[in-house]
Amino acid sequence: MSQRIFLSPPHMGGRELELVRQAFDSNYIAPLGPMVDAFEAAFAQTVGASHAVALASGTAAMHLAMRLLGIGPGDEVFASTLTFIGSVSPIVFQGAWPVFIDADAATWNMCPELLEEELARCARRGRLPKAVVPTDLYGQCADLGRILPICQRYEVPVIVDAAESLGATWGGRPSGSGAKAAVFSFNGNKIITSSGGGMLVSDNAEFIARARFLSQQARDPAPHYEHSQIGYNYRMSNIVAAIGLGQLHYLVERVRRKREIFDYYCRALGELPGVSFMPEAHYGAGNRWLTVALIHPERFGADRETIRQALEQENIESRPVWKPMHLQSAFIVDADMEPMRPMHNGNGRYPTRAVGGQVAEQLFERGLCLPSGTAMTDADLDRVIDTVRQLHLKGCLRRAS
Ligand SMILES: *Cc1c(COP(=O)(O)O)cnc(C)c1O
């Protein structure tokens, strides 16, 4: 069996291990330490934010943002339905309701029109959401040039889930900028990884200072352990920060390679009938974290799942596009859902509502994330491409006979 090709595995450059050694030599293993400070400073500079706090995960960063906005039981928070669960579980941690907004077919990100309509409807009923959380899907920024002014009009803060979009831009600005705060992730599959971790960034110094405080068990200044609030154990360790800092050095190179991989797939597969790729929005440059193909089953001659299985047979990992949140059985989507109903229905499932959803459903049905690791060679890419091409040929032959 040939070597397994993973979807988006870690890609170390060399500098990471040097920095981990430095951390060992200084015996700043954990918690915190100079690598954490250096990673936060370098990261803030990279994304053009004034302040950053390094955390245990992207999900932890989102949770702190939700807590700091005072989101609690009975509140609503609007989120993208086409996203990863880490984007919305923190809303539920806070006892609030996520309301799922459909994607825009042109960008696959939160649809600004639907958002605007729903905000207007909520304003009429006299109850606005406490926050809007758009996801930057697969490395493409949400349309903040439109989302931010809409939310500003209703005075609803925006927290960007930029977990997938480090190194991307919107309107010439780095991903994650312009909103109240943004969340990044250094999970193992992301464009850079610290082995696991996250970052919360903001231009608001107090917001980040409070996040930092809550992330360290909300320990008040005193020689003994004094707590006037309940916090979390969410900080990043010094060793993990050393890996993250080392990885940051390679970010520009990683984005360049991700985009090159996308172009390679497009050239090789884009001519096949029934194959298209995630479009690039006019308002920015994505980092192409994952190359995502859309498969039209009749035209291609096989559906997305058949392709996925054929790749798996060749020891190649691929994945369907995120299953939309409104289809997840953890939630019960109910158009008549009105706030103030009990949060739980006893089965551990959460009642909520969705605004549209058909675009995301279609993308889930037809979208396939192709291996996009930056350490992949052209020969690796050709292995993926040949498998897809052969499947198409088989479909043609079957139809011809
Ligand atoms: C990876 C990811 C997260 C969560 O990050 P973790 O560091 O794994 O907690 C959140 N949202 C999106 C869209 C992601 O892709």
The ligand as a Tripos MOL2 file, in Angstrom:
@<TRIPOS>MOLECULE
LIG
   15    15     1     0     0
SMALL
NO_CHARGES

@<TRIPOS>ATOM
      1 C1        -10.7000   24.4720   13.8120 C.3       1 LIG1
      2 C2        -11.8980   25.3120   13.9210 C.ar      1 LIG1
      3 C3        -12.3690   25.7810   15.1700 C.ar      1 LIG1
      4 C4        -11.8980   25.2870   16.4930 C.3       1 LIG1
      5 O1        -10.6110   25.3330   16.7870 O.3       1 LIG1
      6 P1         -9.9750   24.3540   17.8770 P.3       1 LIG1
      7 O2         -8.6320   24.9640   18.0710 O.co2     1 LIG1
      8 O3         -9.9170   22.9880   17.2740 O.co2     1 LIG1
      9 O4        -10.8040   24.4160   19.1130 O.co2     1 LIG1
     10 C5        -13.4420   26.6440   15.1760 C.ar      1 LIG1
     11 N1        -14.0400   27.0230   14.0570 N.ar      1 LIG1
     12 C6        -13.6570   26.5950   12.8450 C.ar      1 LIG1
     13 C7        -14.3720   27.0830   11.6470 C.3       1 LIG1
     14 C8        -12.5910   25.7000   12.7390 C.ar      1 LIG1
     15 O5        -12.2310   25.2400   11.5350 O.3       1 LIG1
@<TRIPOS>BOND
     1     1     2 1
     2     2     3 ar
     3     2    14 ar
     4     3     4 1
     5     3    10 ar
     6     4     5 1
     7     5     6 1
     8     6     7 2
     9     6     8 1
    10     6     9 1
    11    10    11 ar
    12    11    12 ar
    13    12    13 1
    14    12    14 ar
    15    14    15 1
@<TRIPOS>SUBSTRUCTURE
     1 LIG1         1 GROUP 0 **** ****
